Amino acid sequence: MERDIITVLQEDGTKKEMEVVLLYKEGNTNYILYKEIDNSDECYAAKYKINNDIYELDTNLTKKEISKLEILLNSTLKENN
């Protein structure tokens, strides 16, 4: 199975390749769940906007958004097992 890979610019200026776990849209807000390649222990979440083919990630999510994304992720993982 082919994996979708994104490159994330870290706060220290380095770049890191990450695997896309899930893309989700609710209303006008786009969300992305992603993880380190070959590491299933931790998943990251962010809102994103596309600006000139560059995805701008915003990791400042509310508790409500995080809760909803956790439920969605768990549901997706159950379906894939």
LINZICOR-V343543 format. One record per run of one state. SS is the DSSP state (a for helix, b for strand, c for the rest). FROM is the first residue (numbers start at 0). TO is the last residue. If there is no record, write none. Layout:
ss=SS from=FROM to=TO
ss=SS from=FROM to=TO
//
This chain:
ss=c from=0 to=3
ss=b from=4 to=8
ss=c from=9 to=13
ss=b from=14 to=25
ss=c from=26 to=27
ss=b from=28 to=35
ss=c from=36 to=41
ss=b from=42 to=50
ss=c from=51 to=52
ss=b from=53 to=57
ss=c from=58 to=61
ss=a from=62 to=79
ss=c from=80 to=80
//
